[in-house]
């Protein structure tokens, strides 16, 4: 039986600047925190870096041609802040603006909608060295001024904006456990960083709505990452733990955007460690997203800690163990090459949770995908695991739509095999296989399957 998606459903794929562009110092680009981080021994698997990555900076025309061949309707990409403003502020690098302007024109010429993210973790190194990066309150205003340049130069053609990609990662993995650049380890800094990221989002959306939105007729939002937390048992304690875990993870960033403040459970558990928004900041934040952007990959069980001190329980929903939740997985669940659990029904449940909590917003799955041990045999990458993953997750999405969730689009992560942050080049998420030595591209079986789905708008 064919399962049709709603008319106008947006099908796309996504990338990020540092993961694919390369050209790390080309044509006046400034350094980012990732350029520095990758040069620190032991930070990235095999000492890999994004210096060249997929060389998209030089191969973008060919890559757009591949997108058109795949039948993509929308392409979500991020702008490298230091390519536009090498020092993070001040003088504009015209060559950087021209690169993105030309890319956008080429996409539109192929009837592909550009969906632009302003920040996907590549903070200008100058702002880290001069101000301490996102720990400094001034970053909110500095970011909004960078966004102003992008709106002014590109907003006549870009009608879909996102301020931040996965601010949870930018706070927790960059300033909490040190996994991502700039590599800080702290159980207090993530809350300060998150606060400044949200303040920056609020200021930027206010700027766009006041100065650009009416004339440019675009929309703006934020993309959060979220996993589903299934109660380990039906006990009230485990159900409360699962809810608390989601609020510490997704609610941490979504609640301020929809309600103007952090979840009450975070205030209760963190006290003075959680910063406070001013009245003006609350007003800017509340209602500051025209859509709900969701990056979703996996699911875990959540339970109330038992037999141990809750402060010693490791979790990945807040700094250290502040959420006080024990997380686990079912041994029968299939795992991707990243070790992430394949649990399609978790996607459906998370979509329904978002729909209920945030009063039925329009939702776009801005990332969903999986890494596998892809190999070329006789010029073919037969990635059946990825096809099965996408089919099962999209079936779950379709069920959520049938239940009333306003899901409006889906972006497969990722368009190209790319630099996977601290994992280097060892994890392949792409619909297109990249030989990193020759830069030759090979379309995978999943890309052909995805084209058929997009053409039919149905599974």
C-alpha positions as semicolon CSV with decimal commas, in nm:
position;residue;x (nm);y (nm);z (nm)
1;X;0,000;0,000;0,000
2;X;0,136;0,342;-0,099
3;X;0,155;0,593;0,184
4;X;0,133;0,947;0,048
5;X;0,270;1,251;0,224
6;X;0,077;1,581;0,230
7;X;0,085;1,805;-0,076
8;X;0,372;2,052;-0,050
9;X;0,576;1,827;0,178
10;X;0,941;1,937;0,149
11;X;1,202;1,674;0,069
12;X;1,566;1,763;0,106
13;X;1,910;1,684;0,235
14;X;2,150;1,872;0,458
15;X;2,517;1,952;0,517
16;X;2,724;2,190;0,728
17;X;3,002;2,426;0,625
18;X;3,298;2,288;0,819
19;X;3,208;1,928;0,739
20;X;3,215;1,966;0,360
21;X;3,361;2,295;0,239
22;X;3,734;2,270;0,289
23;X;3,911;2,584;0,166
24;X;3,980;2,655;0,531
25;X;4,196;2,961;0,458
26;X;4,094;3,034;0,100
27;X;4,013;3,380;-0,033
28;X;4,032;3,569;0,295
29;X;3,848;3,325;0,521
30;X;3,937;3,352;0,888
31;X;4,013;3,059;1,118
32;X;3,742;2,890;1,322
33;X;3,759;2,711;1,655
34;X;3,749;2,387;1,456
35;X;4,058;2,480;1,257
36;X;4,241;2,515;1,589
37;X;4,079;2,215;1,759
38;X;4,177;1,976;1,480
39;X;4,541;2,076;1,523
40;X;4,543;1,974;1,889
41;X;4,687;1,622;1,916
42;X;4,438;1,357;2,019
43;X;4,126;1,564;1,961
44;X;4,013;1,403;1,633
45;X;4,039;1,042;1,517
46;X;4,350;0,993;1,299
47;X;4,432;1,363;1,330
48;X;4,177;1,437;1,056
49;X;4,057;1,791;0,985
50;X;3,819;1,985;0,763
51;X;4,101;2,162;0,582
52;X;3,989;2,000;0,256
53;X;3,694;1,783;0,364
54;X;3,479;1,729;0,051
55;X;3,634;2,032;-0,122
56;X;3,283;2,168;-0,174
57;X;3,426;2,521;-0,178
58;X;3,576;2,443;-0,517
59;X;3,334;2,172;-0,636
60;X;3,002;2,333;-0,547
61;X;2,874;2,355;-0,906
62;X;2,924;1,982;-0,955
63;X;2,762;1,914;-0,618
64;X;2,454;2,116;-0,711
65;X;2,435;1,920;-1,035
66;X;2,435;1,600;-0,827
67;X;2,153;1,740;-0,613
68;X;1,951;1,814;-0,924
69;X;2,019;1,466;-1,057
70;X;1,893;1,325;-0,726
71;X;1,575;1,527;-0,753
72;X;1,627;1,721;-0,428
73;X;1,360;1,981;-0,361
74;X;1,542;2,161;-0,076
75;X;1,906;2,188;0,027
76;X;1,987;2,283;0,386
77;X;2,340;2,413;0,439
78;X;2,519;2,637;0,686
79;X;2,722;2,951;0,637
80;X;3,074;2,963;0,778
81;X;3,077;3,271;1,001
82;X;3,456;3,329;0,960
83;X;3,421;3,303;0,582
84;X;3,188;3,604;0,594
85;X;3,354;3,792;0,884
86;X;3,711;3,663;0,926
87;X;3,743;3,818;1,273
88;X;3,384;3,745;1,369
89;X;3,294;4,113;1,339
90;X;3,412;4,419;1,151
91;X;3,520;4,397;0,789
92;X;3,318;4,176;0,553
93;X;3,503;3,928;0,334
94;X;3,341;3,990;-0,004
95;X;3,481;3,669;-0,152
96;X;3,302;3,472;0,118
97;X;2,972;3,648;0,052
98;X;3,016;3,587;-0,321
99;X;3,068;3,212;-0,263
100;X;2,735;3,173;-0,086
101;X;2,558;3,411;-0,322
102;X;2,672;3,211;-0,623
103;X;2,576;2,883;-0,453
104;X;2,227;3,016;-0,379
105;X;2,184;3,135;-0,739
106;X;2,290;2,796;-0,870
107;X;2,045;2,616;-0,641
108;X;1,758;2,837;-0,751
109;X;1,855;2,786;-1,116
110;X;1,802;2,412;-1,057
111;X;1,470;2,468;-0,874
112;X;1,623;2,372;-0,540
113;X;1,512;2,577;-0,238
114;X;1,803;2,704;-0,024
115;X;1,749;2,656;0,352
116;X;2,026;2,839;0,538
117;X;2,160;2,784;0,890
118;X;2,363;3,071;1,030
119;X;2,565;2,870;1,281
120;X;2,674;2,507;1,275
121;X;2,950;2,525;1,537
122;X;3,236;2,694;1,345
123;X;3,281;2,997;1,569
124;X;3,543;3,248;1,446
125;X;3,862;3,169;1,638
126;X;3,921;3,539;1,703
127;X;3,607;3,556;1,918
128;X;3,718;3,254;2,121
129;X;4,063;3,400;2,179
130;X;3,951;3,758;2,248
131;X;3,630;3,702;2,444
132;X;3,616;3,336;2,548
133;X;3,361;3,246;2,284
134;X;3,004;3,172;2,386
135;X;3,086;3,223;2,753
136;X;3,084;3,598;2,689
137;X;2,748;3,778;2,699
138;X;2,851;4,011;2,413
139;X;2,842;3,717;2,169
140;X;2,464;3,752;2,146
141;X;2,486;4,100;1,996
142;X;2,794;4,014;1,787
143;X;2,611;3,714;1,639
144;X;2,307;3,923;1,551
145;X;2,530;4,166;1,362
146;X;2,682;3,877;1,167
147;X;2,327;3,762;1,089
148;X;2,242;4,115;0,971
149;X;2,512;4,086;0,702
150;X;2,367;3,754;0,585
151;X;2,009;3,882;0,579
152;X;2,114;4,198;0,395
153;X;2,329;4,025;0,132
154;X;2,142;3,697;0,082
155;X;1,791;3,740;0,218
156;X;1,644;3,856;-0,114
157;X;1,676;3,493;-0,228
158;X;1,682;3,293;0,096
159;X;1,331;3,242;0,236
160;X;1,412;2,985;0,505
161;X;1,656;3,064;0,786
162;X;1,770;2,887;1,102
163;X;1,975;3,069;1,361
164;X;2,148;2,772;1,528
165;X;2,194;2,406;1,458
166;X;2,177;2,186;1,768
167;X;2,258;2,442;2,038
168;X;2,252;2,152;2,289
169;X;2,567;2,019;2,121
170;X;2,723;2,365;2,102
171;X;2,674;2,398;2,478
172;X;2,709;2,047;2,616
173;X;2,963;1,884;2,384
174;X;3,176;2,195;2,332
175;X;3,177;2,336;2,686
176;X;3,064;2,038;2,896
177;X;3,244;1,716;2,806
178;X;3,505;1,858;2,568
179;X;3,413;1,637;2,274
180;X;3,370;1,927;2,031
181;X;3,560;2,254;1,977
182;X;3,673;2,446;2,174
183;X;3,697;2,141;2,401
184;X;3,609;2,273;2,748
185;X;3,518;2,036;3,033
186;X;3,283;2,185;3,291
187;X;2,954;2,124;3,469
188;X;2,868;2,495;3,483
189;X;2,979;2,644;3,150
190;X;2,714;2,463;2,939
191;X;2,436;2,655;3,113
192;X;2,608;2,990;3,055
193;X;2,675;2,904;2,690
194;X;2,319;2,782;2,634
195;X;2,188;3,104;2,782
196;X;2,398;3,317;2,548
197;X;2,302;3,105;2,247
198;X;1,935;3,154;2,328
199;X;1,985;3,527;2,385
200;X;2,157;3,543;2,044
201;X;1,868;3,357;1,884
202;X;1,615;3,597;2,036
203;X;1,806;3,906;1,927
204;X;1,857;3,771;1,576
205;X;1,493;3,676;1,523
206;X;1,384;4,017;1,652
207;X;1,623;4,183;1,407
208;X;1,498;3,973;1,115
209;X;1,132;4,035;1,195
210;X;1,176;4,408;1,246
211;X;1,408;4,486;0,955
212;X;1,387;4,213;0,692
213;X;1,100;3,965;0,717
214;X;0,820;4,177;0,575
215;X;1,015;4,283;0,268
216;X;1,193;3,953;0,208
217;X;0,891;3,736;0,290
218;X;1,090;3,462;0,462
219;X;1,066;3,254;0,777
220;X;1,313;3,197;1,059
221;X;1,354;2,941;1,333
222;X;1,602;2,728;1,522
223;X;1,699;2,362;1,486
224;X;1,720;2,155;1,804
225;X;1,837;1,799;1,839
226;X;1,635;1,557;2,046
227;X;1,627;1,188;2,126
228;X;1,322;1,010;2,257
229;X;1,328;0,888;2,617
230;X;1,108;0,586;2,678
231;X;1,026;0,501;3,041
232;X;1,207;0,179;3,131
233;X;0,898;0,057;3,319
234;X;0,541;0,175;3,370
235;X;0,623;0,296;3,721
236;X;0,543;0,662;3,798
237;X;0,910;0,712;3,892
238;X;1,041;0,595;3,554
239;X;0,776;0,792;3,368
240;X;0,879;1,105;3,557
241;X;1,246;1,030;3,485
242;X;1,177;0,999;3,111
243;X;0,985;1,327;3,106
244;X;1,259;1,499;3,306
245;X;1,525;1,369;3,068
246;X;1,347;1,506;2,761
247;X;1,296;1,841;2,929
248;X;1,666;1,859;3,023
249;X;1,756;1,778;2,664
250;X;1,505;1,920;2,415
251;X;1,303;2,136;2,654
252;X;1,621;2,315;2,765
253;X;1,624;2,498;2,431
254;X;1,268;2,464;2,304
255;X;1,082;2,583;2,614
256;X;1,244;2,931;2,610
257;X;1,156;2,966;2,241
258;X;0,791;2,873;2,294
259;X;0,724;2,974;2,655
260;X;0,992;3,234;2,732
261;X;1,178;3,040;3,001
262;X;1,349;2,713;3,089
263;X;1,154;2,405;3,205
264;X;1,045;2,427;3,568
265;X;1,226;2,102;3,649
266;X;1,556;2,262;3,546
267;X;1,492;2,560;3,771
268;X;1,408;2,323;4,059
269;X;1,718;2,107;4,019
270;X;1,974;2,371;3,923
271;X;1,873;2,673;4,127
272;X;2,116;2,962;4,089
273;X;2,332;2,766;3,845
274;X;2,072;2,831;3,573
275;X;2,093;3,189;3,442
276;X;1,787;3,413;3,437
277;X;1,647;3,593;3,132
278;X;1,557;3,959;3,159
279;X;1,198;4,060;3,083
280;X;1,312;4,192;2,745
281;X;1,491;3,866;2,663
282;X;1,187;3,661;2,762
283;X;0,970;3,873;2,537
284;X;1,215;3,830;2,246
285;X;1,236;3,455;2,295
286;X;0,870;3,368;2,339
287;X;0,731;3,281;1,997
288;X;1,068;3,333;1,828
289;X;1,048;3,044;1,583
290;X;0,826;3,025;1,276
291;X;0,866;2,646;1,271
292;X;1,000;2,367;1,493
293;X;1,328;2,235;1,350
294;X;1,415;1,888;1,478
295;X;1,727;1,679;1,428
296;X;1,646;1,327;1,543
297;X;1,852;1,009;1,534
298;X;1,794;0,774;1,825
299;X;1,614;0,661;2,143
300;X;1,709;0,543;2,492
301;X;1,526;0,406;2,794
302;X;1,513;0,633;3,098
303;X;1,471;0,528;3,460
304;X;1,483;0,673;3,809
305;X;1,826;0,591;3,958
306;X;1,810;0,300;4,197
307;X;2,066;0,190;4,452
308;X;2,315;0,465;4,369
309;X;2,359;0,830;4,446
310;X;2,169;1,019;4,174
311;X;2,452;1,271;4,145
312;X;2,678;0,993;4,017
313;X;2,445;0,881;3,738
314;X;2,577;0,960;3,393
315;X;2,329;1,104;3,147
316;X;2,339;1,309;2,830
317;X;2,053;1,548;2,888
318;X;2,219;1,820;3,096
319;X;2,559;1,902;3,241
320;X;2,705;1,594;3,409
321;X;2,424;1,416;3,593
322;X;2,203;1,711;3,675
323;X;1,899;1,541;3,529
324;X;1,937;1,245;3,768
325;X;1,831;0,979;3,518
326;X;1,970;0,638;3,430
327;X;1,981;0,582;3,053
328;X;1,999;0,242;2,884
329;X;1,924;0,057;2,562
330;X;1,754;-0,265;2,459
331;X;2,021;-0,514;2,354
332;X;1,800;-0,628;2,065
333;X;1,800;-0,285;1,901
334;X;2,004;-0,257;1,584
335;X;2,288;-0,003;1,604
336;X;2,443;0,217;1,338
337;X;2,817;0,258;1,283
338;X;2,799;0,544;1,535
339;X;2,661;0,303;1,794
340;X;2,325;0,481;1,788
341;X;2,008;0,278;1,841
342;X;1,771;0,230;1,548
343;X;1,426;0,281;1,702
344;X;1,175;0,425;1,450
345;X;0,883;0,429;1,695
346;X;1,086;0,667;1,912
347;X;1,071;0,922;1,628
348;X;0,692;0,899;1,617
349;X;0,663;0,939;1,995
350;X;0,895;1,240;1,999
351;X;0,700;1,411;1,721
352;X;0,380;1,358;1,916
353;X;0,542;1,488;2,237
354;X;0,650;1,806;2,055
355;X;0,307;1,845;1,899
356;X;0,135;1,825;2,237
357;X;0,380;2,029;2,445
358;X;0,426;2,317;2,201
359;X;0,065;2,345;2,086
360;X;0,075;2,191;1,741
361;X;0,361;2,373;1,566
362;X;0,469;2,314;1,210
363;X;0,763;2,072;1,235
364;X;1,046;2,002;0,994
365;X;1,281;1,710;1,053
366;X;1,591;1,904;0,956
367;X;1,819;1,603;1,005
368;X;1,763;1,229;1,017
369;X;2,002;0,965;0,892
370;X;2,247;0,691;0,977
371;X;2,612;0,597;0,935
372;X;2,706;0,255;0,800
373;X;3,022;0,081;0,680
374;X;2,968;0,178;0,317
375;X;3,201;0,036;0,055
376;X;3,223;0,057;-0,323
377;X;3,201;-0,272;-0,514
378;X;3,222;-0,253;-0,893
379;X;3,137;0,116;-0,881
380;X;2,826;0,065;-0,667
381;X;2,752;0,144;-0,302
382;X;2,464;-0,088;-0,212
383;X;2,365;0,067;0,121
384;X;2,057;-0,138;0,203
385;X;2,089;-0,064;0,576
386;X;2,045;0,309;0,509
387;X;1,743;0,246;0,286
388;X;1,583;0,031;0,556
389;X;1,657;0,297;0,818
390;X;1,504;0,580;0,615
391;X;1,201;0,377;0,517
392;X;1,126;0,273;0,875
393;X;1,174;0,624;1,016
394;X;0,963;0,778;0,741
395;X;0,687;0,524;0,808
396;X;0,695;0,641;1,170
397;X;0,675;1,001;1,048
398;X;0,377;0,914;0,830
399;X;0,200;0,758;1,127
400;X;0,262;1,076;1,327
401;X;0,110;1,283;1,045
402;X;-0,194;1,054;1,041
403;X;-0,227;1,123;1,415
404;X;-0,244;1,497;1,352
405;X;0,121;1,606;1,380
406;X;0,194;1,894;1,142
407;X;0,514;1,754;0,995
408;X;0,594;1,960;0,685
409;X;0,928;1,831;0,561
410;X;1,217;1,588;0,595
411;X;1,591;1,642;0,535
412;X;1,816;1,338;0,502
413;X;2,151;1,370;0,677
414;X;2,371;1,394;0,491
415;X;2,406;1,479;0,125
416;X;2,775;1,383;0,117
417;X;2,997;1,159;0,323
418;X;3,184;1,420;0,524
419;X;3,408;1,513;0,815
420;X;3,221;1,378;1,116
421;X;3,369;1,608;1,380
422;X;3,576;1,423;1,644
423;X;3,515;1,098;1,451
424;X;3,706;1,234;1,153
425;X;3,633;1,072;0,819
426;X;3,558;0,726;0,954
427;X;3,177;0,753;0,967
428;X;2,977;0,771;0,647
429;X;2,631;0,932;0,665
430;X;2,600;1,049;0,305
431;X;2,364;0,968;0,024
432;X;2,670;1,028;-0,194
433;X;2,996;0,840;-0,136
434;X;3,310;1,055;-0,135
435;X;3,658;0,918;-0,198
436;X;3,856;1,160;0,018
437;X;4,180;1,112;-0,176
438;X;4,045;1,167;-0,528
439;X;3,729;1,361;-0,427
440;X;3,534;1,142;-0,668
441;X;3,162;1,121;-0,589
442;X;2,954;0,804;-0,627
443;X;2,577;0,809;-0,585
444;X;2,465;0,540;-0,342
445;X;2,165;0,312;-0,382
446;X;1,992;0,507;-0,106
447;X;2,005;0,825;-0,315
448;X;1,827;0,651;-0,600
449;X;1,569;0,511;-0,358
450;X;1,521;0,859;-0,211
451;X;1,468;1,012;-0,555
452;X;1,189;0,765;-0,626
453;X;1,025;0,851;-0,293
454;X;1,049;1,225;-0,362
455;X;0,911;1,190;-0,712
456;X;0,609;0,996;-0,586
457;X;0,573;1,184;-0,256
458;X;0,499;0,844;-0,115
459;X;0,650;0,536;0,044
